[in-house]
Amino acid sequence: MEEQMAKIDLSNISHTYNPLDPKPTYALNPFSMTWENGKRYAILGPSGCGKTTMLNIVSGLVRPSKGEILFDETPVTDLKTEDRNIAQVFQFPVIYNTMTVYDNLAFPLRCREFTKEKIEERVKAVSDTLNLSSFLSSPARKLTADQKQLISLGRGLVREDVAAVLMDEPLTVIDPDLKFRLRRNLKEINEQYKTTLVYVTHDQNEAMTFAENIIVMDQGEIVQVGLPKDLFEKPKTTFVGYFIGSPAMNIFHSTVSSDHEVKINDTTIKTNSNLGNLKDKNVKLGIRSEFIELAEKEKSNTVKIKLTRVEDFGNFKLLTGKMGDLVIKSKVEREKPIPDGELNLYFPPEKCCVYSDEKLV
Amino acid sequence: MSKLYTFLKYFFITFWTVFVVAPFLWAVSTSFKDFQSVNSKVTYIPWLDFEPTLEGWRVLIKSPAKGGVDIVEPYFNSIFVTCTASLISIVLGTLAAYALSRFTFKAGFVRNNDITFFFISQRIMPPIVLSIPFFIFLSTIGLLDSLLGLVVVYIVLLMPIAVWIMVDFFNRVPKELDETALIDGCNPYQAFYKVVLPNSIPGLIVAGMFCIIFGWIDFFFAFILTFTEVQLLPVKVVALNSSITPWWSLSASALVSVAPLIIVAFIVERYLSKGNLSGALK
């Protein structure tokens, strides 16, 4: 079989749904991005941030207002959906009600006039992966919602030659247990067949466990592209800090006091950021609750807080404390004894992120 | 309390059934009567109250030369006009409805909803308003008093129904279905024929049912636009009524003219009871 998987280039793409308006609002602000062949990507962002628009542009359901799409350096911007080699799975199961499960899975191959043997082989392979083998001859409409979604997924995976499989929150309707297994299956499929997978989600855990590369979007803007570790440890903007991680990143208003130090209220915190140009400016200091440590006594880079709440999550405890008006959250090991009342928290300098104008310094 | 409720429930169901079915039974019984049994005294039950005769039914297929009324030709005329007009309305109406549901049209201030309303508005006007224009139109193109002319007029009357029902139906078919078909490699026409249309059979059945009913029962236009060459069943049935009303053949012809609708109702009912039409009916 001819290898047709492709590198996908999105070059200067932007899109508005009301182009005739004198002041159009953009669903996607101009951006450029490359999706490498055979990788797993997750597009992560809150509802209405342009994730689905981006997928629809790649699959050709939406023509971008500006910019160009290239599959392996070939422009496809004006190519119709049916002529692009793309598979797309939607959030809610879309099945062909009048057909059997087998016919549903075979449909994309039949439309592209594959041989009967090839169709049989591929449908069998996909239905085995998705546990649908025993339903092949039953009418698709008789299946449960999550089985239907498996069919949608199967139709996306049945063609080996697709440039990419785009999935728009495909596992929303599937129960958690199966979700976990399916994500692993998708990973295996990606590793085995080197199919580029693009996965849209608003669930950070899903994105983190699934993808090698995560694209974080907010209000039509790509905020950060990176590995899960980068997003977690060095969020490029305060939005990423808020959006990724549970609880969200601790973010404090502070002022720069020296080249490497900021002041929160009256406490000086040393960071590894170079703040030479920002002297006396107002900035924000961000630190993950995971990185904040309990300190025995006051030392450098500690803050004194009044403990207001301790929540036991089983595998860790979440401390909530107050320093003046500031709320600080810290995750500590479950076994650690928590002193009552006031306690000191240590901020490791290498884990402190400083944000000026919401962007990482 | 619940006993009273059960009683009332069955009482009203029985009452309603009698209300609906009794006229039919009376018509059935009357169709077997002769002049004597209708006009002398009230009779109900054949063989007991009166001696049944098939005269009322025989008259319907006898040619006028032999003293009959011959509803056979009008019957087939009606079937032809209703079925042809319904079929064309469904085909055109479905295509129009699909376009109105899936694509955005703009012409000045006119948008999709305005076009849909334009279709439906054809049914808002009282038919009498349309009668003169239709008459002039058909006489101009020389189709007055012809089957083809009636088909044209009935398409005008039935297509709004088809468009209305199908727009509503297609609006409930998620557009992701079409999009998935495109992604799976269909062109837009294949997506419509292979995927959307098979999914719309319940809607098509409902639309077809309404078209057939409204086409079949129309008296007004059939009466105004035909004279001697062509007659449709409703006109013929009404024409039976002369100075001495032949109740027996009138009943018989009424029964044969509702028969097709009863058959349609039975076919559609099978789909209704399966719940297949849940999306097609509000």
Interface residues (C-beta under 8 A of the other chain):
Chain A: S59 G60 L61 K80 T81 E82 I86 A87 Q88 F90 F92 V94 Y96 N97 T98 M99 F107 P108 C111 R112 S152 R155
Chain B: P174 E176 L177 E179 T180 L182 I183 D184 G185 C186 N187 Q190 V195 P198 N199 I201
